[in-house]
Amino acid sequence: MIEPDDKRLSVRQQCVLLGLNRASLYYEPRRESEETETLMQRIDELHTAHITWGSRKIRDELRLV
């Protein structure tokens, strides 16, 4: 765990020791919109039900709805 207030090691040094990219330390993932989540769920359902379908077939099926 990174301790930003540690006086012995800077955040940079702590990241090097952990093999962690410093930019990823400050990254905060954002939440997907409800519409995107619904679409991803539908794609997953179609792919699970029809494992032989490719992206074009799934796209065509989504457009029918």
mmCIF file of the N, C-alpha and C atoms, coordinates in Angstrom:
data_MODEL
# 
_entry.id   MODEL 
# 
loop_
_atom_site.group_PDB 
_atom_site.id 
_atom_site.type_symbol 
_atom_site.label_atom_id 
_atom_site.label_alt_id 
_atom_site.label_comp_id 
_atom_site.label_asym_id 
_atom_site.label_entity_id 
_atom_site.label_seq_id 
_atom_site.pdbx_PDB_ins_code 
_atom_site.Cartn_x 
_atom_site.Cartn_y 
_atom_site.Cartn_z 
_atom_site.occupancy 
_atom_site.B_iso_or_equiv 
_atom_site.pdbx_formal_charge 
_atom_site.auth_seq_id 
_atom_site.auth_comp_id 
_atom_site.auth_asym_id 
_atom_site.auth_atom_id 
_atom_site.pdbx_PDB_model_num 
ATOM 1   N N  . MET A 1 1  ? 0.843   -1.177  0.000   1.00 0.00 ? 1  MET A N  1 
ATOM 2   C CA . MET A 1 1  ? 0.000   0.000   0.000   1.00 0.00 ? 1  MET A CA 1 
ATOM 3   C C  . MET A 1 1  ? 0.890   1.242   0.000   1.00 0.00 ? 1  MET A C  1 
ATOM 4   N N  . ILE A 1 2  ? 0.513   2.214   -0.774  1.00 0.00 ? 2  ILE A N  1 
ATOM 5   C CA . ILE A 1 2  ? 1.261   3.467   -0.869  1.00 0.00 ? 2  ILE A CA 1 
ATOM 6   C C  . ILE A 1 2  ? 0.835   4.376   0.286   1.00 0.00 ? 2  ILE A C  1 
ATOM 7   N N  . GLU A 1 3  ? 1.816   4.907   0.972   1.00 0.00 ? 3  GLU A N  1 
ATOM 8   C CA . GLU A 1 3  ? 1.577   5.854   2.065   1.00 0.00 ? 3  GLU A CA 1 
ATOM 9   C C  . GLU A 1 3  ? 2.063   7.235   1.621   1.00 0.00 ? 3  GLU A C  1 
ATOM 10  N N  . PRO A 1 4  ? 1.157   8.113   1.173   1.00 0.00 ? 4  PRO A N  1 
ATOM 11  C CA . PRO A 1 4  ? 1.566   9.423   0.675   1.00 0.00 ? 4  PRO A CA 1 
ATOM 12  C C  . PRO A 1 4  ? 2.248   10.301  1.730   1.00 0.00 ? 4  PRO A C  1 
ATOM 13  N N  . ASP A 1 5  ? 1.961   10.092  3.007   1.00 0.00 ? 5  ASP A N  1 
ATOM 14  C CA . ASP A 1 5  ? 2.518   10.946  4.055   1.00 0.00 ? 5  ASP A CA 1 
ATOM 15  C C  . ASP A 1 5  ? 3.811   10.390  4.663   1.00 0.00 ? 5  ASP A C  1 
ATOM 16  N N  . ASP A 1 6  ? 4.331   9.309   4.103   1.00 0.00 ? 6  ASP A N  1 
ATOM 17  C CA . ASP A 1 6  ? 5.558   8.698   4.620   1.00 0.00 ? 6  ASP A CA 1 
ATOM 18  C C  . ASP A 1 6  ? 6.735   9.648   4.377   1.00 0.00 ? 6  ASP A C  1 
ATOM 19  N N  . LYS A 1 7  ? 7.457   9.987   5.440   1.00 0.00 ? 7  LYS A N  1 
ATOM 20  C CA . LYS A 1 7  ? 8.577   10.925  5.329   1.00 0.00 ? 7  LYS A CA 1 
ATOM 21  C C  . LYS A 1 7  ? 9.860   10.227  4.869   1.00 0.00 ? 7  LYS A C  1 
ATOM 22  N N  . ARG A 1 8  ? 9.927   8.891   5.009   1.00 0.00 ? 8  ARG A N  1 
ATOM 23  C CA . ARG A 1 8  ? 11.150  8.168   4.645   1.00 0.00 ? 8  ARG A CA 1 
ATOM 24  C C  . ARG A 1 8  ? 11.236  7.903   3.146   1.00 0.00 ? 8  ARG A C  1 
ATOM 25  N N  . LEU A 1 9  ? 10.104  7.619   2.521   1.00 0.00 ? 9  LEU A N  1 
ATOM 26  C CA . LEU A 1 9  ? 10.082  7.297   1.094   1.00 0.00 ? 9  LEU A CA 1 
ATOM 27  C C  . LEU A 1 9  ? 9.066   8.175   0.383   1.00 0.00 ? 9  LEU A C  1 
ATOM 28  N N  . SER A 1 10 ? 9.466   8.742   -0.734  1.00 0.00 ? 10 SER A N  1 
ATOM 29  C CA . SER A 1 10 ? 8.525   9.541   -1.526  1.00 0.00 ? 10 SER A CA 1 
ATOM 30  C C  . SER A 1 10 ? 7.537   8.603   -2.215  1.00 0.00 ? 10 SER A C  1 
ATOM 31  N N  . VAL A 1 11 ? 6.465   9.163   -2.727  1.00 0.00 ? 11 VAL A N  1 
ATOM 32  C CA . VAL A 1 11 ? 5.480   8.376   -3.461  1.00 0.00 ? 11 VAL A CA 1 
ATOM 33  C C  . VAL A 1 11 ? 6.158   7.727   -4.666  1.00 0.00 ? 11 VAL A C  1 
ATOM 34  N N  . ARG A 1 12 ? 7.030   8.448   -5.320  1.00 0.00 ? 12 ARG A N  1 
ATOM 35  C CA . ARG A 1 12 ? 7.756   7.913   -6.481  1.00 0.00 ? 12 ARG A CA 1 
ATOM 36  C C  . ARG A 1 12 ? 8.575   6.692   -6.096  1.00 0.00 ? 12 ARG A C  1 
ATOM 37  N N  . GLN A 1 13 ? 9.311   6.781   -5.011  1.00 0.00 ? 13 GLN A N  1 
ATOM 38  C CA . GLN A 1 13 ? 10.138  5.663   -4.569  1.00 0.00 ? 13 GLN A CA 1 
ATOM 39  C C  . GLN A 1 13 ? 9.280   4.456   -4.172  1.00 0.00 ? 13 GLN A C  1 
ATOM 40  N N  . GLN A 1 14 ? 8.168   4.708   -3.520  1.00 0.00 ? 14 GLN A N  1 
ATOM 41  C CA . GLN A 1 14 ? 7.277   3.621   -3.135  1.00 0.00 ? 14 GLN A CA 1 
ATOM 42  C C  . GLN A 1 14 ? 6.719   2.907   -4.373  1.00 0.00 ? 14 GLN A C  1 
ATOM 43  N N  . CYS A 1 15 ? 6.380   3.679   -5.379  1.00 0.00 ? 15 CYS A N  1 
ATOM 44  C CA . CYS A 1 15 ? 5.867   3.089   -6.614  1.00 0.00 ? 15 CYS A CA 1 
ATOM 45  C C  . CYS A 1 15 ? 6.936   2.245   -7.301  1.00 0.00 ? 15 CYS A C  1 
ATOM 46  N N  . VAL A 1 16 ? 8.160   2.730   -7.321  1.00 0.00 ? 16 VAL A N  1 
ATOM 47  C CA . VAL A 1 16 ? 9.256   1.967   -7.925  1.00 0.00 ? 16 VAL A CA 1 
ATOM 48  C C  . VAL A 1 16 ? 9.440   0.647   -7.185  1.00 0.00 ? 16 VAL A C  1 
ATOM 49  N N  . LEU A 1 17 ? 9.425   0.678   -5.872  1.00 0.00 ? 17 LEU A N  1 
ATOM 50  C CA . LEU A 1 17 ? 9.609   -0.535  -5.081  1.00 0.00 ? 17 LEU A CA 1 
ATOM 51  C C  . LEU A 1 17 ? 8.490   -1.552  -5.314  1.00 0.00 ? 17 LEU A C  1 
ATOM 52  N N  . LEU A 1 18 ? 7.291   -1.061  -5.548  1.00 0.00 ? 18 LEU A N  1 
ATOM 53  C CA . LEU A 1 18 ? 6.151   -1.946  -5.776  1.00 0.00 ? 18 LEU A CA 1 
ATOM 54  C C  . LEU A 1 18 ? 5.977   -2.327  -7.243  1.00 0.00 ? 18 LEU A C  1 
ATOM 55  N N  . GLY A 1 19 ? 6.768   -1.694  -8.124  1.00 0.00 ? 19 GLY A N  1 
ATOM 56  C CA . GLY A 1 19 ? 6.629   -1.954  -9.551  1.00 0.00 ? 19 GLY A CA 1 
ATOM 57  C C  . GLY A 1 19 ? 5.329   -1.406  -10.100 1.00 0.00 ? 19 GLY A C  1 
ATOM 58  N N  . LEU A 1 20 ? 4.886   -0.300  -9.538  1.00 0.00 ? 20 LEU A N  1 
ATOM 59  C CA . LEU A 1 20 ? 3.610   0.305   -9.887  1.00 0.00 ? 20 LEU A CA 1 
ATOM 60  C C  . LEU A 1 20 ? 3.852   1.592   -10.665 1.00 0.00 ? 20 LEU A C  1 
ATOM 61  N N  . ASN A 1 21 ? 3.131   1.764   -11.773 1.00 0.00 ? 21 ASN A N  1 
ATOM 62  C CA . ASN A 1 21 ? 3.204   3.003   -12.523 1.00 0.00 ? 21 ASN A CA 1 
ATOM 63  C C  . ASN A 1 21 ? 2.549   4.105   -11.692 1.00 0.00 ? 21 ASN A C  1 
ATOM 64  N N  . ARG A 1 22 ? 3.254   5.202   -11.494 1.00 0.00 ? 22 ARG A N  1 
ATOM 65  C CA . ARG A 1 22 ? 2.733   6.269   -10.628 1.00 0.00 ? 22 ARG A CA 1 
ATOM 66  C C  . ARG A 1 22 ? 1.421   6.850   -11.130 1.00 0.00 ? 22 ARG A C  1 
ATOM 67  N N  . ALA A 1 23 ? 1.225   6.891   -12.452 1.00 0.00 ? 23 ALA A N  1 
ATOM 68  C CA . ALA A 1 23 ? -0.030  7.424   -12.996 1.00 0.00 ? 23 ALA A CA 1 
ATOM 69  C C  . ALA A 1 23 ? -1.220  6.566   -12.574 1.00 0.00 ? 23 ALA A C  1 
ATOM 70  N N  . SER A 1 24 ? -1.007  5.257   -12.455 1.00 0.00 ? 24 SER A N  1 
ATOM 71  C CA . SER A 1 24 ? -2.117  4.393   -12.060 1.00 0.00 ? 24 SER A CA 1 
ATOM 72  C C  . SER A 1 24 ? -2.504  4.605   -10.598 1.00 0.00 ? 24 SER A C  1 
ATOM 73  N N  . LEU A 1 25 ? -1.607  5.160   -9.820  1.00 0.00 ? 25 LEU A N  1 
ATOM 74  C CA . LEU A 1 25 ? -1.907  5.454   -8.421  1.00 0.00 ? 25 LEU A CA 1 
ATOM 75  C C  . LEU A 1 25 ? -3.005  6.512   -8.306  1.00 0.00 ? 25 LEU A C  1 
ATOM 76  N N  . TYR A 1 26 ? -2.998  7.458   -9.217  1.00 0.00 ? 26 TYR A N  1 
ATOM 77  C CA . TYR A 1 26 ? -3.955  8.564   -9.159  1.00 0.00 ? 26 TYR A CA 1 
ATOM 78  C C  . TYR A 1 26 ? -5.201  8.321   -10.002 1.00 0.00 ? 26 TYR A C  1 
ATOM 79  N N  . TYR A 1 27 ? -5.228  7.218   -10.758 1.00 0.00 ? 27 TYR A N  1 
ATOM 80  C CA . TYR A 1 27 ? -6.350  6.919   -11.648 1.00 0.00 ? 27 TYR A CA 1 
ATOM 81  C C  . TYR A 1 27 ? -7.589  6.543   -10.845 1.00 0.00 ? 27 TYR A C  1 
ATOM 82  N N  . GLU A 1 28 ? -8.701  7.174   -11.170 1.00 0.00 ? 28 GLU A N  1 
ATOM 83  C CA . GLU A 1 28 ? -9.981  6.836   -10.562 1.00 0.00 ? 28 GLU A CA 1 
ATOM 84  C C  . GLU A 1 28 ? -10.942 6.453   -11.683 1.00 0.00 ? 28 GLU A C  1 
ATOM 85  N N  . PRO A 1 29 ? -11.306 5.169   -11.753 1.00 0.00 ? 29 PRO A N  1 
ATOM 86  C CA . PRO A 1 29 ? -12.202 4.745   -12.835 1.00 0.00 ? 29 PRO A CA 1 
ATOM 87  C C  . PRO A 1 29 ? -13.556 5.421   -12.716 1.00 0.00 ? 29 PRO A C  1 
ATOM 88  N N  . ARG A 1 30 ? -14.124 5.761   -13.842 1.00 0.00 ? 30 ARG A N  1 
ATOM 89  C CA . ARG A 1 30 ? -15.445 6.381   -13.814 1.00 0.00 ? 30 ARG A CA 1 
ATOM 90  C C  . ARG A 1 30 ? -16.499 5.323   -14.128 1.00 0.00 ? 30 ARG A C  1 
ATOM 91  N N  . ARG A 1 31 ? -17.670 5.562   -13.660 1.00 0.00 ? 31 ARG A N  1 
ATOM 92  C CA . ARG A 1 31 ? -18.780 4.626   -13.821 1.00 0.00 ? 31 ARG A CA 1 
ATOM 93  C C  . ARG A 1 31 ? -19.352 4.772   -15.228 1.00 0.00 ? 31 ARG A C  1 
ATOM 94  N N  . GLU A 1 32 ? -19.664 3.636   -15.846 1.00 0.00 ? 32 GLU A N  1 
ATOM 95  C CA . GLU A 1 32 ? -20.302 3.663   -17.156 1.00 0.00 ? 32 GLU A CA 1 
ATOM 96  C C  . GLU A 1 32 ? -21.753 4.123   -17.002 1.00 0.00 ? 32 GLU A C  1 
ATOM 97  N N  . SER A 1 33 ? -22.289 4.709   -18.059 1.00 0.00 ? 33 SER A N  1 
ATOM 98  C CA . SER A 1 33 ? -23.685 5.148   -18.008 1.00 0.00 ? 33 SER A CA 1 
ATOM 99  C C  . SER A 1 33 ? -24.600 3.922   -17.952 1.00 0.00 ? 33 SER A C  1 
ATOM 100 N N  . GLU A 1 34 ? -25.803 4.130   -17.477 1.00 0.00 ? 34 GLU A N  1 
ATOM 101 C CA . GLU A 1 34 ? -26.769 3.035   -17.367 1.00 0.00 ? 34 GLU A CA 1 
ATOM 102 C C  . GLU A 1 34 ? -27.079 2.460   -18.751 1.00 0.00 ? 34 GLU A C  1 
ATOM 103 N N  . GLU A 1 35 ? -27.131 3.331   -19.748 1.00 0.00 ? 35 GLU A N  1 
ATOM 104 C CA . GLU A 1 35 ? -27.400 2.891   -21.121 1.00 0.00 ? 35 GLU A CA 1 
ATOM 105 C C  . GLU A 1 35 ? -26.285 1.962   -21.619 1.00 0.00 ? 35 GLU A C  1 
ATOM 106 N N  . THR A 1 36 ? -25.038 2.331   -21.365 1.00 0.00 ? 36 THR A N  1 
ATOM 107 C CA . THR A 1 36 ? -23.908 1.511   -21.771 1.00 0.00 ? 36 THR A CA 1 
ATOM 108 C C  . THR A 1 36 ? -23.906 0.178   -21.041 1.00 0.00 ? 36 THR A C  1 
ATOM 109 N N  . GLU A 1 37 ? -24.193 0.201   -19.752 1.00 0.00 ? 37 GLU A N  1 
ATOM 110 C CA . GLU A 1 37 ? -24.242 -1.041  -18.967 1.00 0.00 ? 37 GLU A CA 1 
ATOM 111 C C  . GLU A 1 37 ? -25.324 -1.976  -19.513 1.00 0.00 ? 37 GLU A C  1 
ATOM 112 N N  . THR A 1 38 ? -26.486 -1.426  -19.856 1.00 0.00 ? 38 THR A N  1 
ATOM 113 C CA . THR A 1 38 ? -27.582 -2.226  -20.401 1.00 0.00 ? 38 THR A CA 1 
ATOM 114 C C  . THR A 1 38 ? -27.179 -2.841  -21.739 1.00 0.00 ? 38 THR A C  1 
ATOM 115 N N  . LEU A 1 39 ? -26.537 -2.045  -22.578 1.00 0.00 ? 39 LEU A N  1 
ATOM 116 C CA . LEU A 1 39 ? -26.083 -2.523  -23.880 1.00 0.00 ? 39 LEU A CA 1 
ATOM 117 C C  . LEU A 1 39 ? -25.039 -3.632  -23.728 1.00 0.00 ? 39 LEU A C  1 
ATOM 118 N N  . MET A 1 40 ? -24.091 -3.466  -22.822 1.00 0.00 ? 40 MET A N  1 
ATOM 119 C CA . MET A 1 40 ? -23.068 -4.484  -22.600 1.00 0.00 ? 40 MET A CA 1 
ATOM 120 C C  . MET A 1 40 ? -23.692 -5.776  -22.080 1.00 0.00 ? 40 MET A C  1 
ATOM 121 N N  . GLN A 1 41 ? -24.691 -5.656  -21.232 1.00 0.00 ? 41 GLN A N  1 
ATOM 122 C CA . GLN A 1 41 ? -25.375 -6.833  -20.712 1.00 0.00 ? 41 GLN A CA 1 
ATOM 123 C C  . GLN A 1 41 ? -26.089 -7.574  -21.846 1.00 0.00 ? 41 GLN A C  1 
ATOM 124 N N  . ARG A 1 42 ? -26.740 -6.823  -22.735 1.00 0.00 ? 42 ARG A N  1 
ATOM 125 C CA . ARG A 1 42 ? -27.450 -7.448  -23.872 1.00 0.00 ? 42 ARG A CA 1 
ATOM 126 C C  . ARG A 1 42 ? -26.457 -8.133  -24.812 1.00 0.00 ? 42 ARG A C  1 
ATOM 127 N N  . ILE A 1 43 ? -25.318 -7.509  -25.065 1.00 0.00 ? 43 ILE A N  1 
ATOM 128 C CA . ILE A 1 43 ? -24.294 -8.127  -25.900 1.00 0.00 ? 43 ILE A CA 1 
ATOM 129 C C  . ILE A 1 43 ? -23.821 -9.433  -25.271 1.00 0.00 ? 43 ILE A C  1 
ATOM 130 N N  . ASP A 1 44 ? -23.615 -9.409  -23.970 1.00 0.00 ? 44 ASP A N  1 
ATOM 131 C CA . ASP A 1 44 ? -23.183 -10.615 -23.263 1.00 0.00 ? 44 ASP A CA 1 
ATOM 132 C C  . ASP A 1 44 ? -24.235 -11.718 -23.379 1.00 0.00 ? 44 ASP A C  1 
ATOM 133 N N  . GLU A 1 45 ? -25.500 -11.356 -23.229 1.00 0.00 ? 45 GLU A N  1 
ATOM 134 C CA . GLU A 1 45 ? -26.582 -12.346 -23.346 1.00 0.00 ? 45 GLU A CA 1 
ATOM 135 C C  . GLU A 1 45 ? -26.608 -12.965 -24.744 1.00 0.00 ? 45 GLU A C  1 
ATOM 136 N N  . LEU A 1 46 ? -26.488 -12.123 -25.764 1.00 0.00 ? 46 LEU A N  1 
ATOM 137 C CA . LEU A 1 46 ? -26.500 -12.630 -27.141 1.00 0.00 ? 46 LEU A CA 1 
ATOM 138 C C  . LEU A 1 46 ? -25.298 -13.535 -27.405 1.00 0.00 ? 46 LEU A C  1 
ATOM 139 N N  . HIS A 1 47 ? -24.140 -13.114 -26.951 1.00 0.00 ? 47 HIS A N  1 
ATOM 140 C CA . HIS A 1 47 ? -22.926 -13.903 -27.180 1.00 0.00 ? 47 HIS A CA 1 
ATOM 141 C C  . HIS A 1 47 ? -23.003 -15.254 -26.460 1.00 0.00 ? 47 HIS A C  1 
ATOM 142 N N  . THR A 1 48 ? -23.546 -15.245 -25.249 1.00 0.00 ? 48 THR A N  1 
ATOM 143 C CA . THR A 1 48 ? -23.671 -16.490 -24.486 1.00 0.00 ? 48 THR A CA 1 
ATOM 144 C C  . THR A 1 48 ? -24.679 -17.431 -25.150 1.00 0.00 ? 48 THR A C  1 
ATOM 145 N N  . ALA A 1 49 ? -25.764 -16.880 -25.655 1.00 0.00 ? 49 ALA A N  1 
ATOM 146 C CA . ALA A 1 49 ? -26.804 -17.703 -26.277 1.00 0.00 ? 49 ALA A CA 1 
ATOM 147 C C  . ALA A 1 49 ? -26.396 -18.208 -27.661 1.00 0.00 ? 49 ALA A C  1 
ATOM 148 N N  . HIS A 1 50 ? -25.568 -17.439 -28.355 1.00 0.00 ? 50 HIS A N  1 
ATOM 149 C CA . HIS A 1 50 ? -25.183 -17.778 -29.735 1.00 0.00 ? 50 HIS A CA 1 
ATOM 150 C C  . HIS A 1 50 ? -23.671 -17.622 -29.882 1.00 0.00 ? 50 HIS A C  1 
ATOM 151 N N  . ILE A 1 51 ? -22.940 -18.587 -29.370 1.00 0.00 ? 51 ILE A N  1 
ATOM 152 C CA . ILE A 1 51 ? -21.480 -18.442 -29.307 1.00 0.00 ? 51 ILE A CA 1 
ATOM 153 C C  . ILE A 1 51 ? -20.808 -18.412 -30.677 1.00 0.00 ? 51 ILE A C  1 
ATOM 154 N N  . THR A 1 52 ? -21.515 -18.837 -31.712 1.00 0.00 ? 52 THR A N  1 
ATOM 155 C CA . THR A 1 52 ? -20.911 -18.824 -33.051 1.00 0.00 ? 52 THR A CA 1 
ATOM 156 C C  . THR A 1 52 ? -21.103 -17.485 -33.762 1.00 0.00 ? 52 THR A C  1 
ATOM 157 N N  . TRP A 1 53 ? -21.938 -16.619 -33.215 1.00 0.00 ? 53 TRP A N  1 
ATOM 158 C CA . TRP A 1 53 ? -22.159 -15.316 -33.836 1.00 0.00 ? 53 TRP A CA 1 
ATOM 159 C C  . TRP A 1 53 ? -20.934 -14.432 -33.647 1.00 0.00 ? 53 TRP A C  1 
ATOM 160 N N  . GLY A 1 54 ? -20.610 -13.712 -34.675 1.00 0.00 ? 54 GLY A N  1 
ATOM 161 C CA . GLY A 1 54 ? -19.526 -12.741 -34.596 1.00 0.00 ? 54 GLY A CA 1 
ATOM 162 C C  . GLY A 1 54 ? -20.068 -11.356 -34.280 1.00 0.00 ? 54 GLY A C  1 
ATOM 163 N N  . SER A 1 55 ? -19.172 -10.390 -34.326 1.00 0.00 ? 55 SER A N  1 
ATOM 164 C CA . SER A 1 55 ? -19.556 -9.025  -33.957 1.00 0.00 ? 55 SER A CA 1 
ATOM 165 C C  . SER A 1 55 ? -20.590 -8.435  -34.916 1.00 0.00 ? 55 SER A C  1 
ATOM 166 N N  . ARG A 1 56 ? -20.504 -8.782  -36.195 1.00 0.00 ? 56 ARG A N  1 
ATOM 167 C CA . ARG A 1 56 ? -21.453 -8.219  -37.160 1.00 0.00 ? 56 ARG A CA 1 
ATOM 168 C C  . ARG A 1 56 ? -22.867 -8.756  -36.938 1.00 0.00 ? 56 ARG A C  1 
ATOM 169 N N  . LYS A 1 57 ? -22.964 -10.038 -36.663 1.00 0.00 ? 57 LYS A N  1 
ATOM 170 C CA . LYS A 1 57 ? -24.277 -10.635 -36.413 1.00 0.00 ? 57 LYS A CA 1 
ATOM 171 C C  . LYS A 1 57 ? -24.887 -10.058 -35.130 1.00 0.00 ? 57 LYS A C  1 
ATOM 172 N N  . ILE A 1 58 ? -24.071 -9.916  -34.102 1.00 0.00 ? 58 ILE A N  1 
ATOM 173 C CA . ILE A 1 58 ? -24.561 -9.326  -32.849 1.00 0.00 ? 58 ILE A CA 1 
ATOM 174 C C  . ILE A 1 58 ? -24.992 -7.883  -33.084 1.00 0.00 ? 58 ILE A C  1 
ATOM 175 N N  . ARG A 1 59 ? -24.204 -7.146  -33.851 1.00 0.00 ? 59 ARG A N  1 
ATOM 176 C CA . ARG A 1 59 ? -24.573 -5.768  -34.192 1.00 0.00 ? 59 ARG A CA 1 
ATOM 177 C C  . ARG A 1 59 ? -25.910 -5.720  -34.907 1.00 0.00 ? 59 ARG A C  1 
ATOM 178 N N  . ASP A 1 60 ? -26.081 -6.604  -35.878 1.00 0.00 ? 60 ASP A N  1 
ATOM 179 C CA . ASP A 1 60 ? -27.346 -6.631  -36.630 1.00 0.00 ? 60 ASP A CA 1 
ATOM 180 C C  . ASP A 1 60 ? -28.524 -6.968  -35.728 1.00 0.00 ? 60 ASP A C  1 
ATOM 181 N N  . GLU A 1 61 ? -28.319 -7.897  -34.811 1.00 0.00 ? 61 GLU A N  1 
ATOM 182 C CA . GLU A 1 61 ? -29.377 -8.279  -33.869 1.00 0.00 ? 61 GLU A CA 1 
ATOM 183 C C  . GLU A 1 61 ? -29.721 -7.119  -32.939 1.00 0.00 ? 61 GLU A C  1 
ATOM 184 N N  . LEU A 1 62 ? -28.726 -6.369  -32.504 1.00 0.00 ? 62 LEU A N  1 
ATOM 185 C CA . LEU A 1 62 ? -28.970 -5.218  -31.624 1.00 0.00 ? 62 LEU A CA 1 
ATOM 186 C C  . LEU A 1 62 ? -29.748 -4.115  -32.346 1.00 0.00 ? 62 LEU A C  1 
ATOM 187 N N  . ARG A 1 63 ? -29.496 -3.977  -33.635 1.00 0.00 ? 63 ARG A N  1 
ATOM 188 C CA . ARG A 1 63 ? -30.206 -2.949  -34.394 1.00 0.00 ? 63 ARG A CA 1 
ATOM 189 C C  . ARG A 1 63 ? -31.681 -3.260  -34.583 1.00 0.00 ? 63 ARG A C  1 
ATOM 190 N N  . LEU A 1 64 ? -32.048 -4.545  -34.491 1.00 0.00 ? 64 LEU A N  1 
ATOM 191 C CA . LEU A 1 64 ? -33.438 -4.939  -34.660 1.00 0.00 ? 64 LEU A CA 1 
ATOM 192 C C  . LEU A 1 64 ? -34.303 -4.543  -33.459 1.00 0.00 ? 64 LEU A C  1 
ATOM 193 N N  . VAL A 1 65 ? -33.682 -4.355  -32.327 1.00 0.00 ? 65 VAL A N  1 
ATOM 194 C CA . VAL A 1 65 ? -34.429 -4.065  -31.094 1.00 0.00 ? 65 VAL A CA 1 
ATOM 195 C C  . VAL A 1 65 ? -34.851 -2.638  -31.015 1.00 0.00 ? 65 VAL A C  1 
# 
